Amino acid sequence: MKKIGVLALQGAFEEHINMIKSIGHEAIEIRKSEQLDDIDGIILPGGESTAMGKLLDDFKIKEVLINKINNGLPVWGTCAGMILLAKELDGDEDAHLKVMDIKVRRNAYGSQLDSFINKELIKGVSDKEIPMVFIRAPYIVGASEDVDLLHSVDNNIVAVRQKNMLATSFHPELTDDTTFHEYFINMTNRI
Ligand SMILES: NC(=O)CC[C@H](N)C(=O)O
């Protein structure tokens, strides 16, 4: 059984906690940097990346988390969590953790396509179609060669992996499909 931390400063952390428990693993809410010593992986949930970035600083978690990730702690960012991981944000905004070699555009779908649901096959992740929920979602506009592109929707990159880091524009925790949570648990085995 793995012990997965879910950053619980803001956003949709409860849904990730429930999903991890539903596939038979332990899940804990992370609000202190010491808690990072004792987990097999961490999920950065959806929410508001600007608020979460500030809270990471205020709660003195940011630097410890960056070090842990750079030393191989498996991490998965969904939506706002993906924005937190990026080395670069499109536009003038400052990036947050700057650990993953991706450039991310926030609210990339604009107001017309604010939120939508898709169901597609993601090769290498599962052999069945996976539901994808996008909510004011970002997508990736640039990535280095070290980054594996897992999936695009309409030519926009929405799922990537770089070594111990996974990032998705969408929210598997808001569906009843556990594929991505199982994929992430597998990432904690290999590292
Ligand atoms: N559902 C989400 O996580 C939305 C992300 C949000 N638009 C942000 O920029 O932080």
The ligand as a Tripos MOL2 file, in Angstrom:
@<TRIPOS>MOLECULE
LIG
   10     9     1     0     0
SMALL
NO_CHARGES

@<TRIPOS>ATOM
      1 N1         -9.7030   23.8870  -12.7080 N.am      1 LIG1
      2 C1         -8.5670   24.5090  -12.5250 C.2       1 LIG1
      3 O1         -7.6690   24.0390  -11.8040 O.2       1 LIG1
      4 C2         -8.4500   25.8490  -13.1930 C.3       1 LIG1
      5 C3         -7.0720   26.4420  -13.1390 C.3       1 LIG1
      6 C4         -7.1790   27.9500  -13.0650 C.3       1 LIG1
      7 N2         -7.7600   28.4770  -14.2660 N.3       1 LIG1
      8 C5         -5.8000   28.5590  -12.8130 C.2       1 LIG1
      9 O2         -5.3210   29.2560  -13.6400 O.co2     1 LIG1
     10 O3         -5.2260   28.3530  -11.7780 O.co2     1 LIG1
@<TRIPOS>BOND
     1     1     2 1
     2     2     3 2
     3     2     4 1
     4     4     5 1
     5     5     6 1
     6     6     7 1
     7     6     8 1
     8     8     9 2
     9     8    10 1
@<TRIPOS>SUBSTRUCTURE
     1 LIG1         1 GROUP 0 **** ****
